[in-house]
């Protein structure tokens, strides 16, 4: 091997060592993530936006809202509400006044109006990941660890990967077919969760763009759900407001 080749190899090794050494253990990643969420001090949050359905979910939504299938692609008004501890609501309204809501409270899911499984599946994850803010950090982290265990995600030894072009800690398998939880490396905010339900459906929930002027860092601008490789829906946040939410909503 020439001296130039040896130098290139050495430089490559030196360049790779810091990146590998910088991977934090899973407990540290989750602790930093919960610290970020607790610092937001938002115990009650309402996110107004639009929800667009695709594929099989579009057909289900068209029946629920009495819309032709093609019109549901244009999106309907939606509001996502979070109230600690662990209470969340995703409410969807159609122009004709039809309304559907998925509610998660104390880890139990129920519906008002037509039951849309995709709404419930997404809300359960959003509530588990983002619904514990403004409580005790240690309690919120312990609850998240239990939730990841229930999804069979090995969160203790993360690796590095990319989601939406951004570097992230990957807890669990990087394989598309296996459960995993992703946290953005720079911001320590949740990025993605993949899980498999009892019916062997493969779900993938992505949380993107926490820096939008529309939402600030309180909530991601885009929440996107995929089921079995097919895009189910995309929630685009337009406005975030803090304030009291009535207990009867949950």
N, C-alpha and C positions, 0 to 999 in steps of 0.2 A: 504494500500500500504506500502511495506517495506521501510526502510530508503534507501536501495540500489536502489530500483526502483525510489524513489523520486529524488535521486541524478542523476540517469541516465536521467530522464525526464528534470530536470533543466539544465543539461549539453547540452542536445539536443536543448532546447529552446535557450540557450545562443549561441550555435553554429549557429543556423538558423537566428538569428536577424541581425548580420552584413551583411549576404548575401542579405537579403531582403532590408535592409536599403541602400545598395550600388547601387541599381538600379537607374540610372540617368533618369531624364525626357527626352522625345524625343528630345526637342530642344537642350539640352546639348549633346546628343549622335550625332546628325547630325552636330552640330557645331564642335565637336572634330573630326568627320570624315572628314569634309571639311578642317579643319586645317591640318590634316595629308596629304591630297591630295595636298593642296596648297604648303606645305613644299617640295614636290617633285620637284616643279618648272620645270615641263616638259610640255611645251606648245605645243610641237609637238613630236609625238611618233609613231614609227613603230614596230609592234610585228610580227615577222616571226615565222611560226609554221606549224603544220599539222592539218587538219580537217578530222575527221572520222564520217561518217554518219551511222545511225542505223534505223531499222524498216522502216516505211513509208517514212521517209526522205531519207533513202538509195536508195529507188526506184526512188524518184524524182531526186536525184543527179545523179544516173546512167543514166537517160534519158538526163539530162542536159549536162553531160560530155561524153555521148556515150560510157559508160562502162557497162559491165555485172554487174548485181546487186551484186554478191558476191565480185567482185574486189573493189568496192567502200568502203568496210569495211577496206581495208588496209590504207586508208587515202590519202588525196591529199594535195598539197602544198597550204598554205593560208597565208595571211598577213592582220593584223588588224591595221588600222591607225587612230590616234586621233589627231585632231588639234583644239585648242580652238579658238573661243568659239563655242562649240556644233557642231563640224563637225567630222564625223567618216566614215570610209570605211572598209568593210570586203570583201576582194578579194580572190577568190578561183580559182586555176589553175589546169588543168588536164594534164597528160603527152602528150596528143595529141594536146595540144595548146588551147583547149577550155577554156574559162574564163567567170566567172560570178562574179558580184560585187553588193553588197548592199551598198547604200550610205544614210547617214542621215545628213542633213544640215538644221540648223534652225528648227529642229523638224519635217521636212518633209522627207519622205523616197522614194527613187526611186531605180531602178535597171539598171544595164548594163548587157545585155545577158538575159538568162532565169531567170524569177522571182522565187526565192525559198523563200517561206513564212517564213520558220524557220530562215533563215539568217537575214531577215528584222526584225523579232520579237526580236531576240537576240540582234542585233545591236542597236535597239531603246533603249533597257534597258541599255546596256553598255555605250552608248553615254550619256544618261541622268544621269547615276551614276558617270561615270569616265571622261566624256568629258568636265567638267567645271573647271578642275584644271588650276592653274596659272592665274586665274582671281581674282576678288574681292571675298573674302571668304563669305561675307554677301550676295552678289548677287548669288553666286553659291548655297549657302544653301537655299535661297528663291526659286530658280529655282527647286531644288530638292524637297522641300516641296510641291510646286505646282504639280510636277510630281507624287509624292506619293498620293496626293489628287486625281489626275486624275485616279489613279489605285484603288481608294477607300480603301486606306490603312490608318488606324488610327495610325499615327506615334507619337502621343503626350504622350502616356503612355505605354512604353515598358515593357515587361516581360523578363525573362531569359530562354534560351533554348540552345540546342546544335546542331551544324551543323558540320558534318565531325569529330565528337569527340571533337570539340572545343566549349567553352562557348561563347554565343553570345547574344546581345540584340535583342529581337524580337518585332518589331513594327507591330501591327495588330494582327490577329488571328494566334495562333499556329497550328490551324487545317489545314491539307493538302488541304482542299477544299476551303479555304478562302485566300484572298490576304494578303501578309505580306512582310516586308523588314527586313533583318537581317544584323547586324553589329558585327564583331568580338569584343569581350569584351576587350581583351588584346591590340590589335593593333588599334582598331577603324577604320578598313578598311572594306569596304562592302563585305558581304559574300554571300548574297542570296536575290532574289526577286521572289515572286510568285504573279501572277496576272491572271485575267480572261478577255478575249477579248469579243468583241461584239457578236461573234459566240458561246460564252460560252466554248471556249477552255481554259483549265487550263494549264498555263505555269509555269515552275520553272527553273530559271537561277541560277546556282551556280558558285561562284568565289572562287577558292581554291589555296592555297600555294603561298603566297606572299614572302616567304623567300627562294625560290629556287635560287641557284647560276646562273641559266640560265637567270633569269629575274630580280633578286634583288627584291626590294619592289615597283618597278615602275608599275608592272602589275602582276596579278595572273598567275601562270604557267598553270592552267587548267580553262577553261570556259566550262561549261556543261549545255546543254539545254534539258529539258524534256517537252513533250506535252501530256496532258491527261494520265499521269502516265507512258508513254513510252519514253525511251531515244531517243532523236532526233539526237544530235551530240555532239561531244567532241572536243574542240580546245585545242591542246597542244602547248604552247609557247616554242620556242627553242632559240630565241634571241630577245632582245629589244635594239633598237637604237634610240637616240635622234638626231634631225636635222630637217632642213626645209623640208616641204612637199608642193608640188605645189598646189595652190588653185584649179586648174582644176581637181584635183582628187576628189573634193567634189562638 
